Amino acid sequence: MADNSFFLFSKDSFPIKTPKKSPLALRMVVLVFAMVCGVYICSICLKQMGIRTNPGFLNVEVIERPCQEPNIEPWEIPYVHYPKPITYARAECKCNPVRYFAILSMQRSGSGWFETLLNNHTNISSNGEIFSVKVRRSNVSTITETLDKIYNLDWSSSASKNECAAAVGLKWMLNQGVMQYHEEIVEYFKTRGVSAIFLFRRNLLRRMISILANSYDREVKPLNGTHKSHVHSPREAEILAKYKPYINTTLLIPNLKQVEDTAAKALVYFKSTRHIILYYEDMVKNHTKLLDVQDFLKVPQRELKSRQVKIHKGALSNYVENWDEVQKSLKGTHYENLLTGDYRK
């Protein structure tokens, strides 16, 4: 029994200690966990900042800051635009606000002269009678596509101020799709924030004489075989003024009434748009009317000049072949005042 006792042990005879975990290994685990968390947090932050990481490259996206809104009345906001042309960049002018406009008028109502005055302003671009080309007004789609190009500053013309224009528009005759598609055009103006400038003539008899004389010039071309709707020298104006048209007195009053009615309808159609009504005679007599237009377009006031020279000056009796018949037809009618209405430029 004594020998067997050598092999009998109690648990406490040789106590065995459990080895402790290494402090260095624990620290490594904590460090790896912290690094993983750091990388994850950084990736989230980089995504929010607009920075993407690619293998081997750091690709930084420039976030464009929005233009600061100008100090304007709330009602003006729909008429202030920041177009982004496709064909070029506005560069330092990209945050210059732009107003859209359309000169709505009728042939031989002074719209050509008026447009040269507007284009004499550094900040205004009026692109001419764009819809005189029939294909551009063949349907509503072609009209809106053309307007979009103009108001996006992508239309190129001699009048284009392009990137730094503060007001951009066109000259548009009422018989060039305006009346035919008036509902769609009014909706476009209201949606896109386009302001209308109506320009008419008070003396419709003068307008008729101008139309007949212009038709004669288009056919005969007395200025060295060249047709000119507008002239820039007194000599050219004198040559064109020599022609005296014969007026059909049977159709005279119906024609005058038709022009009146067309203008009245246009004003009714576009009454819900932002607009201003101008008359050629008023601007000739009172140049402060041009200041009203500049205020309407929200551009700095400037003295505006045009090189155009008026063709028919003075009494109308000097420019009509059958003046006595015309007088007799209009005497005692609503249009009698057109016989004596006169002004000088």
Summary of the structure (lengths in Angstrom):
residues: 345
radius of gyration: 38.3
end to end distance: 147.0
largest distance: 164.0
contacts: 888
relative contact order: 0.12
helix: 47%
strand: 12%
